[in-house]
Amino acid sequence: MPASLPAVAVCVVAVVVGTAVAPAEANAPTSAPVAASESESESVSGSVSVPVFVSVSSAAPDPDRWGNRRLAAQLTFSCVDMAELGTARRHARAGIGGITLLGDDPPDGLRARLRSVRDASTSRVEPFVASDEEGGTVQRLRRAIYPLPSARTMGGWSAARVRRTAHDYALRMRRLGVRMDLGPVADLSVAGYYIDSLSRSFSRDPRRVSSRVRAWRLGMRDAGVVTVVKHWPGHGQTRNSHTGPARVPPLTTLEGRDLLPFTRELADGAPVVMVGHLLSRGLTRGGVPTSLSPRALHYLRRSAGPDTVILTDSLAMAAASSSLGITPARAAVRSLRAGADWAMACDAAPLRAVAAIRRALDDGTIARAQAVDSALRILALKARRGLAP
């Protein structure tokens, strides 16, 4: 998501409850144990307490019994400036599945304000509250927590140091009520291109990127924060997709280089992957970017497996909507129909995306069975984090 904006990069989802997390981050079924809620008084500077596990409720929500409006809302991710959290409360009441925090000037009392967002939910399924916390120029909570070095700087550290850094920062994220990081970036650093220009990549070496991405994910996981590996299939060698179409090398090149960190992370249990708005010969065709391409998303699903949640990057970015002559709401419909689970509607009116998705479910443009499968993946992820029964 926006990285050309100040403190950029959206790749978004939202969690808002303080719960311990299981030692393994596997894409476990909803019958697996989940951690019970932790005390709100837990110190953020201490180590994570040993979690107490409880079984997922037998009364787990069944999206197959939901109406299309509720189903559409759960498949939508919105974006809200931290200065306007009243809007986030409205989204929570509407049943939005995830909320991404934008801006870089958190208001006073952010923890209490985010608790009010959680409390606004009218069902037992709460939204994930997410934020872009990559470090460097892309770090929304730098003032609420503390500044992090850029990914490029951390790429020169040992994997153990990266993991400790992620863990300590995630403890503070969780304390605030932000339970999802729209990171780490698994793109390669290719000189002269957009990602490299902002120091957002760990390295040009796929093996080093894989190692540091994994360290970041595990450090955050151990502190109870879900990570989102991004921007599949690799944004390293292209222009800024916020401003127009972005073409990356052909699939044959990606498979031997850019895709390697993603493939390794997904094989190791990464729970969420963010798909970028990219064009690649052999993977996409007809000018349709990866986020809206059935061909590309079927390829990703085969790599990710049946349980990984696929989230789009912001569909308000030009490469996904205006450059194709469509609205973000229309792009949301197309992304879900193509195979994404979560559509990030980062414009000023995400409820228009919810309405468009509902209509697409009503008329069969999006198969209801497919939407239910997506909701089940999302609910399983939420259940493991205490955000759903």
N, C-alpha and C positions, 0 to 999 in steps of 0.2 A: 504494500500500500504506500501511500505517498512517502517518497523519500526525497522528492525534489522540493517538498515543502519543508519548513523548519522542523527539525526533530522528526524526521520522516519515517516512512515505511510502514504501510499497513498490510497486515496479513493477520487477520483478526478473529477473536472469539472471546467469550466472557465467563468467568467463574466468580462466585461471590460468597463462598462459605469457608470457614477455617476448618479443614479436615485433614487428618493425617493421610498419608498415601501408602499404598502397599509397596513393599520393597521392589517388586517386579512391576514393570510398566506394560506388561504384555497386553495384547488386545483380548483380554479374557472375556468370557461370556458373562451375562448379567447374573448368572447364578453363582459366580465367584464371590468370595468375601470382599467386603469393602471396609474401609476404615471408618470408625465412628468419629463424631465431631470432637475437636480438641477444645480445651478451655480457652476462652478469649483472653485470659490473663497471661498466657504463655509468653515468655520473653522472646523477642525476635533475635536476640544476640546469642541465645543458647543453642545447643544442638537439638535436632528434632527428637521428640519423645518417641518411645516405642509405641507404635500404633496398636489400638485395640480393635479387633475385627468383629464385624457383625455380618450376618447374612443379608443379602439383598431381600427386601420385602417380597413376599409372594404376591402382594398386591401391586406389583410393578405396573406402571402405565402401559397400556396397550394402544399404540398409535393406529392400529387397524380399526379401532372403534372410535377414533376421533373424527370430527367433522373436517372438511377440507380447509376451512379457515384456520383452525388450530394447527393442522399439519403444515400448512404453508408458513405460518409464523415460526414454527420450530426449525424449519429449514432455512431461515433467513438470519443473517448476521448484520447488525447495524453498526454505525459509527457515530460517536457523540463527543463533542468537545467537552473537556472536563469542566469548563466554566458553565456548562448548561446541563447539569445532571438531572434537572427536572425532566428533560427530554428522555433521558435514560430510564427514568421511572415510568414514563408513559410507554416506552418500548417493553419494559418488563411486564407491565400490566397487560400489554397486547400479546404476550406469549412469545416474543422474539427469542430465538435460541441462543444468541450470543451478542454481546455489546463490546465494541472496541472503543477504547479511550483515545481521543485525539487531543492535540494541543500540547504545550510543554510548560504550562503554568498551573499546576494543581491548586485548587482552592484550599483554604483553611478547612480543617476538619474533614479531609478527604475520606478517611476511614469510615466515619459516621455517615457521610453522604452516600458512600457506596453500600453501606449496610441498608440504607433506606431504599436503594435501588433493588437490592435483594428482597427486601420486605414487600416491595410493590407487586411482586409476582402473585398472581391470583390462583396458582395451582402449586402442586408439590414439585413441579419441575422448574428449577430456577435457571436463569441465563448464566452462561459463562461470561465473566468480565475479563476482557483481554487488553493487552497493551503491547506496543512494539518496544521491546527492550533488548536491542542488539548491542548497545554501547556506541560510543563516539557520537556522530551526528544523529543517530536514530535511537533515541532514548527518551520516552515520554515522561518517565518518573524521576529524572535526574535530580530535580529539585525536591521532590518528596522523599527520596531515598538518598542517593549520592551518585555522582558521575561515574560511569564505567569507561575504560579505555575502548578504543575502536576494535572491531574484529581483527583488523590487520595487526594491531599491536598484540592482541591476545594470541594471534596465530603463531607468534614467536615464543610463546610460553610453553611450558610442559603441559601435557593433557591433564595431569593431576592439579596443576594450578588453575587451569581453566575450570575444572570441575568444582574446586573449592570456591572460586569466585562466583560461579553461577549459583551454587548452593546458598552462599551467604546473602546474595542479592535476592534470591527467591524467597528466603525466609521473610524478608521485609515486604516483598510484594504480597505474599500471603497474608501478612499482618494487616495490610491495607484492604484486602479483599479482592485483589487482582490475582486470579488463579490460572491465567493463561498468558504465555509469552508468545507473541507472533515472531518467533525466531527459534532457533538460530538460522542464519543464512548459510545454505549449502552450495551457493554459487561459487564458481571459481573466480579468482582475480585475474582478469585479462587486461593488460595495460592498454589505455586509450579508450576504454569503454566505461559505461555508466556506473556499474557496481564498484569497479576499481577506483573511479574518481572520488568516491565518497568513503573509501577505506572500509567497505561493508563486508568484505570477504576475508576469511582467515588466511587464505593462501592461493597460489596458482596451482599447487600440487594437489591432485584429488585425494591422495592418501592422507596428507596433513589436514585437509579440510574435513575428511571423514572422521579422523581422530578427534579433532577439536569440536566438531558438531556433536559427536557422541558424548564427549565430556560435558558439554553444555547441557545437553538433554538430561543426562544422568544426574548432574548436580541439581538442576531444577526439580527433577522428579523426586529426588530424595528429600527436598524441602516442601513438596506438595504442590508444585506448579507444573501444569501441562505445557509442553513446548509444541511448536508448529514448524516443522522443517520447510524451508522455502528457498527459491521460487521454482518449483519443478516446471520443466525439465532442465533448468539451468539458465540463469539470466546473465551469466558472466560476459558473454561476447555479443553484446547488442546495445542499442540505444535505450533511452528512458521511455518505458512503455506508458508512463503517465501522459505523455504528450502526443503519442501516435504509434502506429504499428511498429513492432519490434521483431526483427528476424534474427534467429540464432542459427548456428551451423546445422547441416543436415543430420538426420537421425543417426546415420552411420558414424559420424564424428562424435555426437553426443554420447553414444553408447560406449565409446572407448575412452571418454574423458569426463564431460560435464555430468552425466547421469550417475557416475560411480558413487559419489557420496550419498545420493538419494537412495540408490539401490541397496547400499550397505545399511543405511539407517532403517529403511523399511523392513529389511530382513531381520534387523535386530530389535524390532518392536516399536518403532516410532509411532505414536498413536494418531497424529494428525499431520497431513502434508498439505501445503498450500501450492496451488497450481497457478502459474503466471499466465500472462496474456501474450504468448509467444508464437511465432511462426517458424516452422522447421520442415524442410523438404523431407518427405518420407514419413512424417508424423502428422502434419496438418496439410490441408489443401483448400483451394478456393479462397484464400485470404481469411479463413476462419481461425482465430487463435486457439491455443491449447485449452483454455478455460471454457470454450464453447464447442469444442470439437469432440464428437462421439469417438472418432478414431483415436485421438490422443488420450481421452479419458478411459477408454477401454484398455489401452496399452498400460496406463497407470494403474488401473484396478488389478490387472494381472500381476503387476509388480508388487503392489501394496498388499494384496490379499483381501479377504472378504470383510475384515473388521476395521481396517484403518479408515478414519474419517478424512474425506477429501474436501478441503475448503478452497474457495476461489480467492484470489487477490481482489482488491476493490474493483467492483464492476463499474464504478464511476470513472475509472481510468480510461483515457481516450482509446487505447488499444483494444478495449473490450466493448466499447459502446459508441461514442461519437464518431470514431473513425469508420465504423461500420454503418453509421446512419441509424442507430437504434438507441433507445433510452436505457439507463441502468436497470430499470424494472424489466424491460424486455430481455436484456442480457441475463438477468437472474433466471428467467424462465428457460432460456436457451441453455444455460449452464447446467441446471438441474436435469433438464431433459437429456442432455448429453452424457450425464453420469456423475456430476458433482453431488456431494451430500449437503453442503452448506454454501449458500450464495451470499457473498458479502455485498450488501447494498449500502455503499458509503456515500450516497448523495444526501441531500437534505430531506428526502421523503422516503425512507425505507418502507413505510407502510404501504406505499404504492406498489413496491415489489411484492409485499405479502398479498395484496389484492390481485396482482397479475398472476402470481403463482396459484392462488386459489381458483381463479378463472381457468387457468390451464389444467388444473386437476378436475374441475367441473366438466370441461369439454373433452377431456382425454388427451390433450396435448402432452401433458406429463402423465405417464401411467401411474395410477394410484399405488399399485403394488411396489413399484420402484421407489416412490416417495416414502412409503411405509418402511421399506428396507433401510433407506437413508436415516429416517427418524430412529429406527432401532439401533443403528450404529452410534448415533449421537447420544441417545438415552443410555446406552451401555457405558459410554465414556463418562457421562454425567453421574451415573450410579456409582462408578468407581471413585468418584471425587465427592460424593455426598450431595450432589445437586439434583438427584432424582431418587425416588424410592428403589 
